[in-house]
Amino acid sequence: MNWKCTSLRWNNTPGDEYTALEWRCMKLLYALLFFVFAVYALNQYNSIPYPVGILHLIDGSILMNPAVKIGVCVLLAVLLVLYVLEVGMIVSTFLLFTIGLFVYSIGESNGVLGRNGILSLVFFAQFAAYALNYLGISQKLNRNRVQFTIQIIAAVYTLAAISKIATSGIDWFSNSPNISLQVLKSFNYQYVTNGNLQLQLQGAAMAEWIMTHPLVIKFLLGGSLVLEVFAFVLLINKTWAFVFGLLLLAMHMGFSIVMNIFFPYISLPMVIFCINPLYLVVVLFLFLKNRYLPLLSGVAGNTTGNG
């Protein structure tokens, strides 16, 4: 396995570069996420009644064929393995981006606005980083392949803020109790999808809670707008990306707990590339191993010696 292009020691600007271990952890977790969502998108629908995006330009009905679905899943698995192993990155990232365009357009072509386009754009950002490195235009591959990805993530949050300001302005949080209608819509959509009456009852209870706690909702919505407006902070360096990523994660958790609104296609890529949880787990494991394993070995040795 050749990790040469990822072998980079921490330099004099620690907030600007990413180590090989950090990059591997990001890739592995994102590959799993991408595959799970792609398989779900392929198997959730059996038709493309309202083609949008790339499927509006190119007929994608062949993707509804069961044999083709299996073939696409196998191809994705192979490409993602190559991606994790750092093999043929220009080709693998571009193909993953292209396939993702078709696969993730299926849901929206069924009237479900999943906002999952970011999943494919992540691979396009990384393709651009590897292409620039291959062409000799930029030699900062270790930084660019993560930084370009975070740029896509920051752009999504910024566009969300612009949309809120352009559509509602200050009413976005000043008239926040009106969001109870959106909550009812969200729960009723799940009720229609799953046929679970309990979801409809939960939605009614949550909407009533929002109406009786307007200050909490104003704080949550106002804070989320501020975070989205300042999403460019993610681009300063990886330290800022980590800290601001934690704030964005708290925002998503707040929306999920208070209003049962969750955007996994946006929040999970942000968590992977800004917070990098798998890397934190690995670092914690190595720390505990190096700190306590020698002590346990010493205790075991003393016990054997005394015996």
Secondary structure, DSSP 8 states (H G I E B T S, - for coil): ---GGG-----S-TTT---HHHHHHHHHHHHHHHHHHHHHHHHH-S--SS--THHHHS--GGGGSHHHHHHHHHHHHHHHHHHHTT-SHHHHHHHHHHHHHHHTHHHHTTT-----HHHHHHHHHHHHHHHHHHTTS---HHHHHHHHHHHHHHHHHHHHHHHHHHHTTTHHHHTGGGGHHHHHHHHHHHHHHH--HHHHHHHHHHHHHHHH-HHHHHHHHHHHHHHHHTGGGGGS-HHHHHHHHHHHHHHHHHHHHHH----HHHHHHHIIIII-HHHHHHHHHHHHHHHHHHHHHHHHHHHHHH-
